[in-house]
Amino acid sequence: MASRAFFTQAGDPAWRPANSPSSGVVVAIHPVGNATPGHESSGPQADALHGLLSDALSALAVYDDENSRQCAHHLKLALRAHLQRNGAPAARPPRPRSGLSKVQATAALALIMERLDSNITTQELSNACRLSRGHFSRAFKLTFGSTPHRFLVARRIELACQLLSESQDALADVALRCGFNDQPHFTRVFKSMTGLTPHAWRLAACQGEAGRLFPVHADATRLHSSIV
């Protein structure tokens, strides 16, 4: 089925037939200022637009489906055109460095480790820390050096490495126990982070070589020790 991207002005209706078999992804981009129609924005407005497009791309990165990939493709084209017209955005002043407290970091880490085999959202993590989603995401990255989603994926891959080296469970079963929807998705993510497929990693583990490629739980153990 062909994929298309449609852009509408704020306030304009967007619709499709009720019996349409298609599906899609909606990305809302908030206004960045009072830009004059037909003129390119510059300065702070252009920088804000760059940030909004980048944030939209980051939000889509967590989804692994064709609609999201097509939407991300069109957003990349828009971002490229924006950079060609306006150049790279000016450097932003650094945000105050204020990470999670020890209590919040411990709560977030405990919830992540408890839910490795199921879906968990940034909103759930921020609720556990009694912070807004935006504040939590910034504070989490300052504390753990990674976004909540990337940190969660890394912990899932560490668990997968442990299961691959300590059991003979089928790869599909390992994928489900580590929170992946199916084996192909698990294989893609695993290879992107370790450089090996799960099967190849298991063979390397049997030969005692996998530990130096991706130390099992070393990172999670270090992080836990640093906040307790």
C-alpha positions as CSV (number, residue, x, y, z in Angstrom):
1,M,0.0,0.0,0.0
2,A,1.4,3.4,-1.0
3,S,2.3,5.8,1.9
4,R,1.6,9.5,1.8
5,A,2.2,12.5,4.0
6,F,-0.4,15.2,4.4
7,F,0.2,18.6,6.1
8,T,-2.7,20.8,7.4
9,Q,-2.8,24.2,9.0
10,A,-3.7,24.3,12.7
11,G,-7.5,24.4,13.0
12,D,-8.2,22.9,9.6
13,P,-10.2,19.6,9.7
14,A,-8.4,16.4,8.7
15,W,-10.5,13.3,7.8
16,R,-10.7,10.0,6.0
17,P,-13.6,7.7,5.1
18,A,-14.8,5.7,8.1
19,N,-14.6,2.4,6.1
20,S,-11.0,3.1,5.0
21,P,-8.7,0.2,5.6
22,S,-5.6,2.4,6.0
23,S,-3.8,3.4,9.1
24,G,-1.5,6.3,9.9
25,V,0.5,8.3,12.3
26,V,-0.4,11.9,13.4
27,V,2.4,14.2,14.4
28,A,1.5,17.6,15.8
29,I,4.0,20.5,15.5
30,H,3.2,23.5,17.6
31,P,3.6,27.0,16.3
32,V,7.0,28.6,16.7
33,G,6.0,32.2,16.4
34,N,4.2,34.7,14.2
35,A,6.0,33.9,10.9
36,T,4.7,35.7,7.9
37,P,3.2,33.3,5.3
38,G,5.4,33.0,2.3
39,H,8.6,34.0,4.1
40,E,11.2,31.8,5.7
41,S,11.7,32.3,9.4
42,S,15.2,32.9,10.8
43,G,16.9,33.3,14.1
44,P,15.1,32.0,17.2
45,Q,12.0,30.9,15.2
46,A,14.1,28.9,12.7
47,D,16.0,27.3,15.7
48,A,12.7,26.4,17.3
49,L,11.4,24.8,14.1
50,H,14.6,22.8,13.9
51,G,14.0,21.6,17.5
52,L,10.4,20.7,16.9
53,L,11.2,18.6,13.8
54,S,14.1,16.9,15.6
55,D,11.8,16.1,18.6
56,A,9.1,14.7,16.3
57,L,11.8,12.4,14.7
58,S,12.9,11.3,18.1
59,A,9.3,10.5,19.1
60,L,8.8,8.3,16.0
61,A,12.1,6.4,16.6
62,V,10.5,4.2,19.2
63,Y,8.0,2.7,16.7
64,D,8.8,-0.1,14.4
65,D,6.2,0.0,11.7
66,E,5.9,1.1,8.1
67,N,3.7,4.1,8.8
68,S,6.1,5.5,11.4
69,R,9.1,4.9,9.1
70,Q,7.4,6.7,6.2
71,C,6.4,9.6,8.5
72,A,10.0,9.8,9.7
73,H,11.2,9.9,6.1
74,H,9.1,12.9,5.3
75,L,10.1,14.7,8.5
76,K,13.8,14.1,7.6
77,L,13.1,15.7,4.2
78,A,11.5,18.7,5.9
79,L,14.4,19.0,8.3
80,R,16.9,18.8,5.5
81,A,15.1,21.6,3.5
82,H,15.0,23.7,6.7
83,L,18.7,23.3,7.2
84,Q,19.5,24.2,3.6
85,R,17.4,27.4,3.9
86,N,18.5,28.5,7.3
87,G,21.8,26.7,8.1
88,A,22.5,25.0,11.4
89,P,20.7,26.4,14.5
90,A,22.6,28.7,16.8
91,A,24.0,27.1,19.9
92,R,21.5,27.0,22.8
93,P,22.5,28.1,26.2
94,P,23.2,25.1,28.4
95,R,20.3,23.9,30.6
96,P,20.9,23.8,34.3
97,R,22.3,20.5,35.3
98,S,19.7,19.0,37.6
99,G,19.4,15.3,37.4
100,L,17.2,12.9,39.4
101,S,17.5,12.6,43.1
102,K,18.8,9.3,44.5
103,V,15.3,8.4,45.5
104,Q,13.9,9.2,42.0
105,A,16.8,7.4,40.2
106,T,16.3,4.3,42.4
107,A,12.6,4.3,41.7
108,A,13.1,4.7,37.9
109,L,15.7,2.0,37.7
110,A,13.7,-0.4,39.8
111,L,10.6,0.0,37.6
112,I,12.6,-0.4,34.4
113,M,14.3,-3.6,35.7
114,E,10.9,-4.9,36.9
115,R,9.2,-4.3,33.5
116,L,11.9,-5.5,31.1
117,D,9.5,-8.1,29.7
118,S,6.5,-5.7,29.1
119,N,5.7,-2.3,27.8
120,I,6.6,0.7,29.9
121,T,6.1,4.3,29.0
122,T,8.0,7.4,29.9
123,Q,4.8,8.7,31.5
124,E,4.8,5.8,33.9
125,L,8.4,6.4,34.8
126,S,7.8,10.1,35.3
127,N,4.8,9.4,37.5
128,A,6.9,7.1,39.7
129,C,9.3,10.0,40.2
130,R,6.5,12.6,40.6
131,L,7.8,14.7,37.8
132,S,6.3,16.0,34.5
133,R,7.2,14.0,31.5
134,G,9.5,16.7,30.0
135,H,11.3,17.4,33.3
136,F,11.7,13.7,33.9
137,S,13.2,13.0,30.5
138,R,15.8,15.8,30.9
139,A,16.7,14.8,34.4
140,F,16.9,11.1,33.5
141,K,19.4,11.8,30.7
142,L,21.5,13.9,33.0
143,T,21.6,11.1,35.5
144,F,22.0,8.0,33.3
145,G,23.5,9.6,30.2
146,S,20.7,8.2,27.9
147,T,17.1,8.8,27.1
148,P,14.7,6.5,29.1
149,H,13.8,4.5,26.0
150,R,17.4,3.9,24.9
151,F,18.3,3.0,28.5
152,L,15.4,0.5,28.6
153,V,16.5,-1.1,25.3
154,A,20.1,-1.4,26.5
155,R,18.9,-3.2,29.7
156,R,16.8,-5.5,27.6
157,I,19.7,-6.4,25.4
158,E,21.8,-7.1,28.6
159,L,19.1,-9.4,29.8
160,A,19.0,-11.1,26.4
161,C,22.8,-11.6,26.5
162,Q,22.4,-13.3,29.9
163,L,19.7,-15.6,28.7
164,L,21.6,-16.5,25.6
165,S,24.7,-17.4,27.5
166,E,23.0,-19.2,30.4
167,S,20.2,-21.1,28.6
168,Q,19.2,-22.9,25.4
169,D,15.9,-21.2,25.1
170,A,14.6,-20.6,21.6
171,L,15.4,-17.1,20.3
172,A,11.7,-16.3,19.9
173,D,11.2,-17.1,23.7
174,V,14.2,-14.9,24.6
175,A,12.8,-12.1,22.5
176,L,9.4,-12.2,24.4
177,R,11.1,-12.5,27.8
178,C,13.1,-9.3,27.0
179,G,10.0,-7.3,25.9
180,F,10.4,-7.5,22.1
181,N,7.3,-8.0,20.0
182,D,8.8,-10.7,17.8
183,Q,12.1,-12.4,16.9
184,P,12.9,-10.2,13.8
185,H,12.6,-7.0,15.8
186,F,14.7,-8.5,18.6
187,T,17.4,-9.6,16.0
188,R,17.6,-6.1,14.4
189,V,18.0,-4.3,17.7
190,F,20.4,-6.9,19.2
191,K,22.7,-6.7,16.1
192,S,22.6,-2.9,16.1
193,M,23.9,-2.8,19.7
194,T,26.3,-5.8,19.8
195,G,27.4,-6.2,16.1
196,L,26.2,-9.8,16.2
197,T,23.0,-11.6,15.7
198,P,21.6,-13.4,18.8
199,H,22.6,-16.8,17.3
200,A,26.1,-15.6,16.6
201,W,26.4,-14.1,20.1
202,R,25.3,-17.3,21.7
203,L,28.0,-19.2,19.7
204,A,30.6,-16.6,20.8
205,A,29.4,-17.0,24.4
206,C,30.0,-20.8,24.2
207,Q,33.5,-20.0,23.3
208,G,34.0,-17.5,26.1
209,E,34.3,-14.5,23.7
210,A,31.0,-12.8,24.1
211,G,31.8,-11.1,27.5
212,R,34.4,-8.8,26.0
213,L,32.0,-7.8,23.2
214,F,29.1,-6.8,25.4
215,P,29.6,-7.3,29.2
216,V,26.4,-8.7,30.7
217,H,24.8,-6.4,33.2
218,A,28.1,-4.5,33.8
219,D,26.6,-1.2,33.0
220,A,23.4,-1.7,35.0
221,T,25.4,-2.9,38.0
222,R,27.6,0.2,37.8
223,L,24.7,2.6,37.6
224,H,22.9,0.9,40.4
225,S,25.9,1.1,42.6
226,S,26.4,4.8,41.9
227,I,22.9,5.8,43.1
228,V,22.4,3.7,46.2
